[in-house]
């Protein structure tokens, strides 16, 4: 069952709904009480004080996929500010993955050989409460065309870099002209081979995946890889399926990374269904991340022994190509740490 229809959004009958992604963003839920009332839930479930610089943001199409009247809905708890975020846990820090130590310049990070990562924008279409960049100092990164020009120059000067990852925030929050300019600057660098985007928009704001966007990604000489971020099979509704099909049909390689989250996907049935649903939509499960220990997210953590036990169950149920790799990111490490 899905929630009652939001005016202007027709997701429950299988149609795509709003076609203007910017307008859909303007209509996103930003006040917890409003979202909870719309779901038929008490306002007391949220703790607005927990937002502290990380406001709630939930597109209406994503809310449409939540179960009305269910306070523990796995989509809802990913986005609802809760009192637990304010609890202090010494092991949970502002920069759990060592982004600041990996900075080469404003908005440009390098952690791994042969790849560089561009923080393109602070903006996202949804605010995931467990986000490892929820405290990232975007204001100091002075993002924008000047920073991009410097980043592109730095990448051009290093022939060992063969792949650029556009990240953020969410790189698909850039509009088409900005994205076109950035891709043009990158494809002019002869030693670059691949362009990878890490984005949650095909899942949470599928209307962003337009024919024009597919053209920007596939008309470049760089091989396009889009790594989406889905944590639960119910996130992949009809509109997301259509968006993923459009990307696939245009020639984009699609992978998924998930975060293992307590109360969201820490059971074998959900993870099995996530893998099979992804594959049905042309996406290969790539990584299942142990939670990055960012301040405010301790209530989402799944202990390592439980994560390993889940992986063993998945391995018995699924063909190998549908089993994601369980990984942890350690600051300063030369690669992700593969745990299972
Ligand atoms: S979409 Fe990604 S970057 Fe944005 S809040 Fe969610 S996890 Fe963080």
Boltz pocket constraint, residues with backbone or C-beta under 6 A from the ligand:
constraints:
  - pocket:
      binder: B
      contacts: [[A, 123], [A, 124], [A, 125], [A, 126], [A, 127], [A, 128], [A, 130], [A, 131], [A, 132], [A, 133], [A, 134], [A, 168], [A, 169], [A, 170], [A, 200], [A, 229]]
      max_distance: 6.0
